[in-house]
Amino acid sequence: MLVKKYDDPREHRKVRQRYRLKGTAERPRMSVFRSAKHIYVQVIDDESGTTLAAASTLDSAVKAVEGTKSDLARAVGKLAAERALAKGITKLVFDRNGFRYTGRIAAVSEAAHELGLLSKEGHTGASEE
């Protein structure tokens, strides 16, 4: 059997993670992509293959925010979560897209946690105490 080789370790982590994560209509997937300058967030329903909400540092609402890249990422996460709430979405699954959960990726997640869209429900890691 031929095994696919990945040149980029992030792509390999992304494929492994995406195997477990599926966005549904009740609980869409919040996907984050980080480049050197910008950060992009999409709320995706994988069953229908549609993007329900999106935000990035290129949005005019976020361009007015001053601060570090982590501050901008927090603002993008909050904007994406607010747009998802406006569409009637109450729960999300967080897809870090193969990136490590630190820095700007964690800032996006924390912003969605603050608005109540992400929870530890279904989390198999450390217990919530």
ChimeraX commands (.cxc) that place a marker at each C-alpha (Angstrom):
marker #1 position 0.00,0.00,0.00 radius 0.5
marker #1 position 1.33,3.39,-0.96 radius 0.5
marker #1 position 1.60,5.82,1.96 radius 0.5
marker #1 position 1.35,9.53,1.19 radius 0.5
marker #1 position 4.45,11.50,2.14 radius 0.5
marker #1 position 3.99,15.08,3.30 radius 0.5
marker #1 position 6.66,17.67,2.63 radius 0.5
marker #1 position 5.13,20.01,5.21 radius 0.5
marker #1 position 4.56,18.64,8.75 radius 0.5
marker #1 position 1.69,21.11,9.20 radius 0.5
marker #1 position -0.14,19.55,6.26 radius 0.5
marker #1 position 0.25,16.12,7.85 radius 0.5
marker #1 position -1.11,17.37,11.19 radius 0.5
marker #1 position -3.96,19.08,9.31 radius 0.5
marker #1 position -5.01,15.86,7.57 radius 0.5
marker #1 position -4.83,13.85,10.81 radius 0.5
marker #1 position -6.90,16.43,12.64 radius 0.5
marker #1 position -9.47,16.88,9.86 radius 0.5
marker #1 position -10.12,13.13,9.94 radius 0.5
marker #1 position -11.61,13.59,13.43 radius 0.5
marker #1 position -13.24,17.01,13.01 radius 0.5
marker #1 position -16.42,17.39,11.00 radius 0.5
marker #1 position -18.61,20.46,10.99 radius 0.5
marker #1 position -22.35,19.85,11.00 radius 0.5
marker #1 position -25.30,22.19,10.63 radius 0.5
marker #1 position -25.84,22.12,14.41 radius 0.5
marker #1 position -22.14,22.51,15.24 radius 0.5
marker #1 position -20.09,24.00,12.37 radius 0.5
marker #1 position -16.30,23.98,12.16 radius 0.5
marker #1 position -14.38,27.18,12.96 radius 0.5
marker #1 position -11.29,26.95,10.77 radius 0.5
marker #1 position -8.29,29.25,11.32 radius 0.5
marker #1 position -5.48,30.01,8.87 radius 0.5
marker #1 position -2.45,32.03,9.91 radius 0.5
marker #1 position 0.00,33.64,7.51 radius 0.5
marker #1 position 2.99,35.79,8.40 radius 0.5
marker #1 position 0.92,39.01,8.28 radius 0.5
marker #1 position -2.75,38.09,8.48 radius 0.5
marker #1 position -5.17,35.65,10.09 radius 0.5
marker #1 position -8.34,34.28,8.50 radius 0.5
marker #1 position -11.29,32.57,10.21 radius 0.5
marker #1 position -14.17,30.72,8.55 radius 0.5
marker #1 position -17.20,29.01,10.06 radius 0.5
marker #1 position -17.93,26.03,7.79 radius 0.5
marker #1 position -20.76,23.51,7.52 radius 0.5
marker #1 position -19.01,20.45,6.06 radius 0.5
marker #1 position -22.25,18.58,5.33 radius 0.5
marker #1 position -23.43,21.19,2.82 radius 0.5
marker #1 position -19.94,22.49,1.98 radius 0.5
marker #1 position -20.81,26.12,2.70 radius 0.5
marker #1 position -19.09,28.92,4.58 radius 0.5
marker #1 position -21.55,30.39,7.05 radius 0.5
marker #1 position -19.42,33.26,8.39 radius 0.5
marker #1 position -15.93,34.60,7.86 radius 0.5
marker #1 position -13.56,37.27,9.18 radius 0.5
marker #1 position -9.95,38.28,8.67 radius 0.5
marker #1 position -7.48,41.02,9.46 radius 0.5
marker #1 position -8.32,42.46,6.04 radius 0.5
marker #1 position -11.86,43.40,7.17 radius 0.5
marker #1 position -12.41,47.12,7.68 radius 0.5
marker #1 position -13.78,46.51,11.20 radius 0.5
marker #1 position -10.49,44.89,12.25 radius 0.5
marker #1 position -8.18,47.30,10.41 radius 0.5
marker #1 position -9.12,50.00,12.94 radius 0.5
marker #1 position -7.77,47.88,15.84 radius 0.5
marker #1 position -4.33,48.89,17.07 radius 0.5
marker #1 position -1.92,46.51,18.77 radius 0.5
marker #1 position 0.08,43.35,18.26 radius 0.5
marker #1 position -0.78,40.53,15.88 radius 0.5
marker #1 position -2.27,38.62,18.83 radius 0.5
marker #1 position -4.57,41.57,19.59 radius 0.5
marker #1 position -5.67,41.58,15.95 radius 0.5
marker #1 position -6.25,37.81,16.08 radius 0.5
marker #1 position -8.42,38.24,19.17 radius 0.5
marker #1 position -10.45,40.91,17.33 radius 0.5
marker #1 position -10.84,38.62,14.30 radius 0.5
marker #1 position -12.01,35.76,16.52 radius 0.5
marker #1 position -14.53,38.01,18.22 radius 0.5
marker #1 position -15.82,39.35,14.88 radius 0.5
marker #1 position -16.18,35.83,13.43 radius 0.5
marker #1 position -17.99,34.66,16.58 radius 0.5
marker #1 position -20.36,37.64,16.48 radius 0.5
marker #1 position -21.14,36.95,12.82 radius 0.5
marker #1 position -21.80,33.29,13.65 radius 0.5
marker #1 position -24.11,34.30,16.51 radius 0.5
marker #1 position -25.97,36.61,14.12 radius 0.5
marker #1 position -26.60,33.58,11.86 radius 0.5
marker #1 position -28.07,31.67,14.82 radius 0.5
marker #1 position -25.07,29.41,15.49 radius 0.5
marker #1 position -24.66,28.57,19.18 radius 0.5
marker #1 position -21.88,25.93,19.21 radius 0.5
marker #1 position -18.71,25.47,17.16 radius 0.5
marker #1 position -15.92,22.92,16.71 radius 0.5
marker #1 position -12.46,24.54,16.65 radius 0.5
marker #1 position -10.16,23.54,13.78 radius 0.5
marker #1 position -6.63,24.85,14.31 radius 0.5
marker #1 position -5.72,23.69,10.78 radius 0.5
marker #1 position -2.49,21.94,11.79 radius 0.5
marker #1 position -1.09,24.97,13.63 radius 0.5
marker #1 position 0.05,24.68,17.24 radius 0.5
marker #1 position -2.45,25.93,19.81 radius 0.5
marker #1 position -0.48,28.95,20.96 radius 0.5
marker #1 position -0.18,32.65,20.21 radius 0.5
marker #1 position -2.57,33.92,17.56 radius 0.5
marker #1 position -4.39,30.60,17.16 radius 0.5
marker #1 position -5.13,30.49,20.89 radius 0.5
marker #1 position -6.22,34.16,20.83 radius 0.5
marker #1 position -8.88,33.38,18.20 radius 0.5
marker #1 position -10.12,30.44,20.24 radius 0.5
marker #1 position -10.23,32.45,23.48 radius 0.5
marker #1 position -12.32,35.16,21.80 radius 0.5
marker #1 position -14.87,32.55,20.71 radius 0.5
marker #1 position -14.80,31.00,24.20 radius 0.5
marker #1 position -15.65,34.38,25.73 radius 0.5
marker #1 position -18.80,34.62,23.60 radius 0.5
marker #1 position -19.78,31.06,24.56 radius 0.5
marker #1 position -19.44,29.42,21.13 radius 0.5
marker #1 position -16.66,27.02,22.06 radius 0.5
marker #1 position -16.81,24.75,25.10 radius 0.5
marker #1 position -14.99,21.72,26.43 radius 0.5
marker #1 position -18.03,19.58,25.58 radius 0.5
marker #1 position -16.75,16.45,23.87 radius 0.5
marker #1 position -13.16,17.32,24.72 radius 0.5
marker #1 position -11.10,14.20,25.42 radius 0.5
marker #1 position -8.11,15.99,26.94 radius 0.5
marker #1 position -7.69,17.25,30.50 radius 0.5
marker #1 position -10.75,17.12,32.72 radius 0.5
marker #1 position -12.64,20.30,33.53 radius 0.5
marker #1 position -12.28,20.91,37.28 radius 0.5
marker link #1:1,2 radius 0.2
marker link #1:2,3 radius 0.2
marker link #1:3,4 radius 0.2
marker link #1:4,5 radius 0.2
marker link #1:5,6 radius 0.2
marker link #1:6,7 radius 0.2
marker link #1:7,8 radius 0.2
marker link #1:8,9 radius 0.2
marker link #1:9,10 radius 0.2
marker link #1:10,11 radius 0.2
marker link #1:11,12 radius 0.2
marker link #1:12,13 radius 0.2
marker link #1:13,14 radius 0.2
marker link #1:14,15 radius 0.2
marker link #1:15,16 radius 0.2
marker link #1:16,17 radius 0.2
marker link #1:17,18 radius 0.2
marker link #1:18,19 radius 0.2
marker link #1:19,20 radius 0.2
marker link #1:20,21 radius 0.2
marker link #1:21,22 radius 0.2
marker link #1:22,23 radius 0.2
marker link #1:23,24 radius 0.2
marker link #1:24,25 radius 0.2
marker link #1:25,26 radius 0.2
marker link #1:26,27 radius 0.2
marker link #1:27,28 radius 0.2
marker link #1:28,29 radius 0.2
marker link #1:29,30 radius 0.2
marker link #1:30,31 radius 0.2
marker link #1:31,32 radius 0.2
marker link #1:32,33 radius 0.2
marker link #1:33,34 radius 0.2
marker link #1:34,35 radius 0.2
marker link #1:35,36 radius 0.2
marker link #1:36,37 radius 0.2
marker link #1:37,38 radius 0.2
marker link #1:38,39 radius 0.2
marker link #1:39,40 radius 0.2
marker link #1:40,41 radius 0.2
marker link #1:41,42 radius 0.2
marker link #1:42,43 radius 0.2
marker link #1:43,44 radius 0.2
marker link #1:44,45 radius 0.2
marker link #1:45,46 radius 0.2
marker link #1:46,47 radius 0.2
marker link #1:47,48 radius 0.2
marker link #1:48,49 radius 0.2
marker link #1:49,50 radius 0.2
marker link #1:50,51 radius 0.2
marker link #1:51,52 radius 0.2
marker link #1:52,53 radius 0.2
marker link #1:53,54 radius 0.2
marker link #1:54,55 radius 0.2
marker link #1:55,56 radius 0.2
marker link #1:56,57 radius 0.2
marker link #1:57,58 radius 0.2
marker link #1:58,59 radius 0.2
marker link #1:59,60 radius 0.2
marker link #1:60,61 radius 0.2
marker link #1:61,62 radius 0.2
marker link #1:62,63 radius 0.2
marker link #1:63,64 radius 0.2
marker link #1:64,65 radius 0.2
marker link #1:65,66 radius 0.2
marker link #1:66,67 radius 0.2
marker link #1:67,68 radius 0.2
marker link #1:68,69 radius 0.2
marker link #1:69,70 radius 0.2
marker link #1:70,71 radius 0.2
marker link #1:71,72 radius 0.2
marker link #1:72,73 radius 0.2
marker link #1:73,74 radius 0.2
marker link #1:74,75 radius 0.2
marker link #1:75,76 radius 0.2
marker link #1:76,77 radius 0.2
marker link #1:77,78 radius 0.2
marker link #1:78,79 radius 0.2
marker link #1:79,80 radius 0.2
marker link #1:80,81 radius 0.2
marker link #1:81,82 radius 0.2
marker link #1:82,83 radius 0.2
marker link #1:83,84 radius 0.2
marker link #1:84,85 radius 0.2
marker link #1:85,86 radius 0.2
marker link #1:86,87 radius 0.2
marker link #1:87,88 radius 0.2
marker link #1:88,89 radius 0.2
marker link #1:89,90 radius 0.2
marker link #1:90,91 radius 0.2
marker link #1:91,92 radius 0.2
marker link #1:92,93 radius 0.2
marker link #1:93,94 radius 0.2
marker link #1:94,95 radius 0.2
marker link #1:95,96 radius 0.2
marker link #1:96,97 radius 0.2
marker link #1:97,98 radius 0.2
marker link #1:98,99 radius 0.2
marker link #1:99,100 radius 0.2
marker link #1:100,101 radius 0.2
marker link #1:101,102 radius 0.2
marker link #1:102,103 radius 0.2
marker link #1:103,104 radius 0.2
marker link #1:104,105 radius 0.2
marker link #1:105,106 radius 0.2
marker link #1:106,107 radius 0.2
marker link #1:107,108 radius 0.2
marker link #1:108,109 radius 0.2
marker link #1:109,110 radius 0.2
marker link #1:110,111 radius 0.2
marker link #1:111,112 radius 0.2
marker link #1:112,113 radius 0.2
marker link #1:113,114 radius 0.2
marker link #1:114,115 radius 0.2
marker link #1:115,116 radius 0.2
marker link #1:116,117 radius 0.2
marker link #1:117,118 radius 0.2
marker link #1:118,119 radius 0.2
marker link #1:119,120 radius 0.2
marker link #1:120,121 radius 0.2
marker link #1:121,122 radius 0.2
marker link #1:122,123 radius 0.2
marker link #1:123,124 radius 0.2
marker link #1:124,125 radius 0.2
marker link #1:125,126 radius 0.2
marker link #1:126,127 radius 0.2
marker link #1:127,128 radius 0.2
marker link #1:128,129 radius 0.2
view
